[in-house]
Amino acid sequence: MKKINSICVYCGSSSGVDSSFEAAARKLGKSMAERNIRLVYGGGTHGLMGAVAGGVMENGGKVTGIIPEFLMRQERTPDAMDQIDDFIVTQDMHTRKQLMFERADAFITLPGGIGTLEEVVEMMTWAQLGRHNKPIALANLSGFWNPFITLIDHMAEGGFLHSQNKIKPLLIDNIDAIVPAIIDAAAAKETAAN
């Protein structure tokens, strides 16, 4: 079975209006730490980014933060970064995203804005193009990702998704079920490949 050693988490650098999202992000981080799964994320200390990283670190887990230089002042608190054991500053967003992809065995997307959406859509695109076979999950907290799934279904119905089975992310409402679902999905993908 393919072991999941690291998961890239895409999420907002703000907390949003639903206070339960931040608690869920922290809980996701704890779940990863308990399974000795490294967090790979955007390197920020605010919002959901800070919450998931905090959840990992507070429970003895390992974190890789990857941030472009131009976002250093905007998305991070200097003192908080001292706790991250692997902190990488890149020249641009493209390098950041490539490193996040290379260092992750799977992807989880918490609620977030347009940047979060762009990141998960890129991973779905790369899966459709056969660049990877890594599990992708959407943390559908309070139905946050339902409109996105409706759009994907609309694209498929319109004949624009030639490999819908490759891009269909796991849609999971329960934060406690996400990491186990990723682990199971990785095992199923490995079995299917053999």
N, C-alpha and C positions, 0 to 999 in steps of 0.2 A: 504494500500500500504506500502511495506517495504521502510522505509526512509533510504536514503544513508547519513550517518553521517560522514563517513570517506572513503577516497580512498587512496590506496597504489599506488604510482607512481614509476615505475621502469624506470631508465634512466641512461645515461652515466655520469661518473664523469669528462668527458671532454666535450667540446662543439662540436667536430667534425669539418669538413671543411665547412659545409653549415651554414652560419651565421644566416639563418632564423630559425634554430632549437632552438637556445637560446631564441629568441624573442617568439617563439611559446610556449616554456616551461614556460616562464614568464606569458604569456597570459593564459595558462592553470591554473597556480596558482591563477591568478586573478579571473578566472571563478569559481574556487572552493571556494575562500574566499567570493565572492558575494553571494554564495548559502549556506554559513555557513557550508561548508564541510571541515573537518579536513584533512590535508595532512599527510599521513604516508609515510616515505621515508627513504633512506639509510643514512641520517645524514650528507652527505657531503656538502661542501660549494662551490665547484668548478664545472665548466661545467654546464650541464643541471640540475644536482641535485641542485646546488646553484641557478640557474635561477628559477626553479619551486618553491623552498622554498621562494626565494625572492619575487616572484609574489604573493604568499599567504600572507606573512608577511606585505608587503607593502600595502596590501589592508585590513588589520585588521583581517586576518584569523589566524587559529591555526595550529601548526605544531608539529608533533611527529617525531623526528629524532632518528633512531636506527642504531648504528654503532658498529662493533666489535673493541675491544681495539687496535688490531694490525693495524687498518686502521686510527686511530686518527690523526697521523702526516701526512699521505699521502693524505687524502681526505677532511680535514677540516682546516679552518682558525679559531684559537681559539676565536678571538673577535666576529666573526659572530655568533657563537653558543649561545652567551648571549641572543639573541633575540628569540631563540626557547623556547617555553613554556614547552615542554616535550622532554627531551633529555636523551636517554638511551644508556649506554655503555654495550655491551655484551662480554662474554668470547670468542665467536666464531661465525662463519657465520651461523651455523645451528640454534643457538638460535636467532640470528638476524632475519633470515627468518621466523622462527616460530612466533616470536612476531609481525612481520609485517603482517603476515597472520591473526593472531588472532585479531589485532586491526583494520583491514580494512573490509569494507563492499563491496568493489569492487577493481578492479585493472586496471590501465592504464599503457601502456608501450610506452614511447617515444623512439626515436632512442638511441642506445647505442651499447656496445660491447658484448663480450662473456658472461660477468657477467649478463648483462641485459637480454640477451637471455635465460640464464640458469634460471633466476628467473621467467620469464613468462612461460617457458616450465614447470617448476615445478608446477605452479598454474594450468596450463592446464592438467597436469598429475593427480593432485589431484582431479580436476573436473571429469576427465574420471573415476577415481576410486571411485567417489561418496563421497569424503571427503568434498566437498563444492559445492554450487550452486551460487556462487557470479559472477556477470558480469565481463568479461575480455575484454578490448579494446586495440587495437593497434593503436597508432597515426601514421597513414601511411603518414607522411610528405614527400613530394616529392617522393612518392612511396617506401620509405625506407623498408617497411616490405613485399613488393611484392615477393622477392625471398623466404622468409620464408613461405608465404602462398602457393607458388608453391610447396615447399617441403612437407607441410602438405597434399596438394592434392595428391601428388605423393605417400605418405605413405598410404593414404586412397585407392587410386587406386590399390595399391599393397596388400591390404587386411590386413594392420597392425593396423588400427584404428578401434577398435570394437565399439566405442561410439563417432563417429566423431561429432555428434550433440552436445555432451556435451563439447567438447573442442574447437569448432569453435569460435574464438574470434570475436568481432565486429571489423571491419576494417574501420577506419574513416579517411578521408583525411583532413577534415576541423577541425582545432583546436577548433573553437567555438562550434562545434556540439558534441564534445566528452562527456562533462559532462551531457548535456541533454539526450544523447543516453544511458549513464550508468543509469541514473535515470529511463528512460523508460524501459530499459532491466530488472532492478530490479523489477519493477512493473509487467512486463510480466511474469517473473519467479515466482513471488508470486501468480499471478492469475493461472498459470499453475499448481502450487503445490496444490491449493485449489480445 
